[in-house]
Amino acid sequence: MKHRQLRVNELVKRELSATIAREINFEGALVSVNAVDVTPDLKSAHVFVSILGADKGGGVIDKLEAHRAALQAELSRHVVLKYTPHLIFHLDESIKRGARVLEILDNLGKPDGQDE
């Protein structure tokens, strides 16, 4: 990936994270933007979000989709690009998978009868 595209990805991620934290309230859930992948033509951006808390993700993604136009408008005010990318939200479960792998690795070192 080109250096410029990496910088654009990071800039959009930072601004979108701040905007989501300011504008949208998620009851009982912590939502964080893990990664943003802007296409080379700058017309769309895949936003990967992770959710910690009571909400299962479907409601959060639906809420983000409902606020997509406002988020894009706010992004266009803060980030000057040739095109304002169309935001596409995805649920990122990499943190949950990583925690599960660490749990499995922890259990490998214990003798068979010893589950805390």
C-alpha positions as a printed Julia matrix, in Angstrom:
116×3 Matrix{Float64}:
   0.0     0.0    0.0
   1.3     3.44  -0.84
   2.5     5.79   1.86
  -0.11    8.43   0.95
  -2.94    5.95   1.21
  -1.75    4.85   4.66
  -1.75    8.49   5.79
  -5.27    9.02   4.42
  -6.48    5.86   6.19
  -5.03    7.03   9.5
  -6.39   10.57   9.13
  -9.91    9.36   8.33
  -9.73    6.88  11.23
  -8.68    9.58  13.71
 -11.3    12.11  12.61
 -14.09    9.52  12.39
 -13.27    8.18  15.87
 -13.48   11.65  17.35
 -16.72   12.42  15.53
 -18.38    9.17  16.63
 -17.31    9.76  20.24
 -18.74   13.31  20.16
 -21.94   12.8   18.2
 -23.33    9.34  18.95
 -24.18    7.85  22.34
 -24.16    4.06  22.61
 -25.91    2.93  25.79
 -23.82    0.39  27.71
 -21.28   -0.18  24.95
 -17.84    1.13  24.13
 -17.38    1.53  20.39
 -13.94    2.05  18.89
 -12.77    2.39  15.31
 -10.02   -0.2   14.78
  -9.16    0.46  11.17
 -10.25    2.36   8.09
  -9.48    1.2    4.58
 -10.08    3.94   2.01
 -10.15    2.74  -1.59
  -7.45    4.16  -3.9
 -10.01    6.29  -5.78
 -11.14    7.83  -2.42
 -14.8     7.12  -3.17
 -15.5     4.65  -0.36
 -14.07    3.74   3.02
 -14.51    0.49   4.91
 -14.68    1.27   8.63
 -13.96   -1.59  11.04
 -15.45   -1.03  14.51
 -15.18   -3.13  17.65
 -17.71   -3.15  20.46
 -17.09   -3.85  24.12
 -20.06   -4.05  26.43
 -23.62   -5.27  26.54
 -24.61   -4.56  22.94
 -24.08   -7.39  20.46
 -23.06   -5.3   17.46
 -26.09   -5.41  15.22
 -27.66   -2.43  16.95
 -24.42   -0.48  16.89
 -23.87   -1.1   13.18
 -27.5    -0.12  12.49
 -27.06    3.08  14.51
 -23.85    3.93  12.66
 -25.58    3.3    9.32
 -28.44    5.58  10.4
 -25.96    8.37  11.19
 -23.78    7.71   8.1
 -24.8    10.87   6.24
 -24.1    13.1    9.24
 -20.76   11.37   9.86
 -19.77   11.86   6.21
 -20.76   15.54   6.34
 -18.72   16.08   9.5
 -15.79   14.18   7.98
 -15.9    16.42   4.9
 -15.59   19.49   7.14
 -12.48   18.17   8.91
 -10.7    16.26   6.15
 -10.17   17.89   2.78
 -10.04   15.26   0.05
 -10.98   15.22  -3.62
 -14.03   13.1   -2.7
 -15.62   12.48   0.67
 -15.63    8.69   0.96
 -18.88    6.75   1.3
 -18.64    5.04   4.7
 -19.25    1.29   4.91
 -19.3    -0.08   8.47
 -18.11   -3.57   9.41
 -18.04   -5.31  12.78
 -14.45   -6.2   13.71
 -14.18   -9.11  16.11
 -10.4    -9.39  16.03
 -10.07   -8.3   19.68
 -12.51  -10.99  20.8
 -10.69  -13.62  18.7
  -7.33  -12.49  20.12
  -8.63  -12.77  23.69
  -9.91  -16.28  22.93
  -6.51  -17.32  21.51
  -4.77  -15.99  24.62
  -7.22  -17.9   26.82
  -6.51  -21.13  24.91
  -2.77  -20.58  25.17
  -3.13  -19.97  28.92
  -5.05  -23.24  29.32
  -2.39  -25.2   27.39
   0.17  -24.62  30.12
  -2.06  -25.95  32.93
  -2.28  -29.62  33.94
  -5.55  -31.37  32.9
  -7.47  -31.19  36.18
  -6.68  -27.58  36.91
  -9.27  -25.19  35.41
  -9.47  -22.13  37.66
